[in-house]
Amino acid sequence: MRRLRVRSVLRVDIGAERLAKDIYKALQPEVLSPPTHRSNVALRLEGGALVIDLESPDLSSFRAAFNSYSRLIYAVLSTLQLLGAVRNNSE
């Protein structure tokens, strides 16, 4: 019997290429050394967008990985905004 896998490719339009690159760099340690191996994640840049390819063996682990990456992106954006690195209509 074939096992069901849950997969999604998410494109997060950041807008500014430099900002997208900063977020990409911040997420790399998580991608390269994940806390669990229940989900596979590939991350790439496409101009000012971050593309996240997420695959999991079940819906529960997919949701957990999706939520983790969503929160990480939010945390990086919030931190950069606090530091003044994010402005309206960034470069």
Secondary structure in CASP SS format (residue, H / E / C, confidence):
PFRMAT SS
TARGET T0000
AUTHOR 0000-0000-0000
METHOD secondary structure of the structure
MODEL  1
M C 1.00
R C 1.00
R C 1.00
L C 1.00
R C 1.00
V E 1.00
R E 1.00
S E 1.00
V E 1.00
L E 1.00
R E 1.00
V E 1.00
D E 1.00
I C 1.00
G C 1.00
A C 1.00
E H 1.00
R H 1.00
L H 1.00
A H 1.00
K H 1.00
D H 1.00
I H 1.00
Y H 1.00
K H 1.00
A H 1.00
L H 1.00
Q H 1.00
P H 1.00
E H 1.00
V H 1.00
L H 1.00
S C 1.00
P C 1.00
P C 1.00
T C 1.00
H C 1.00
R C 1.00
S C 1.00
N E 1.00
V E 1.00
A E 1.00
L E 1.00
R E 1.00
L E 1.00
E E 1.00
G C 1.00
G C 1.00
A E 1.00
L E 1.00
V E 1.00
I E 1.00
D E 1.00
L E 1.00
E E 1.00
S E 1.00
P C 1.00
D C 1.00
L H 1.00
S H 1.00
S H 1.00
F H 1.00
R H 1.00
A H 1.00
A H 1.00
F H 1.00
N H 1.00
S H 1.00
Y H 1.00
S H 1.00
R H 1.00
L H 1.00
I H 1.00
Y H 1.00
A H 1.00
V H 1.00
L H 1.00
S H 1.00
T H 1.00
L H 1.00
Q H 1.00
L H 1.00
L C 1.00
G C 1.00
A C 1.00
V C 1.00
R C 1.00
N C 1.00
N C 1.00
S C 1.00
E C 1.00
END
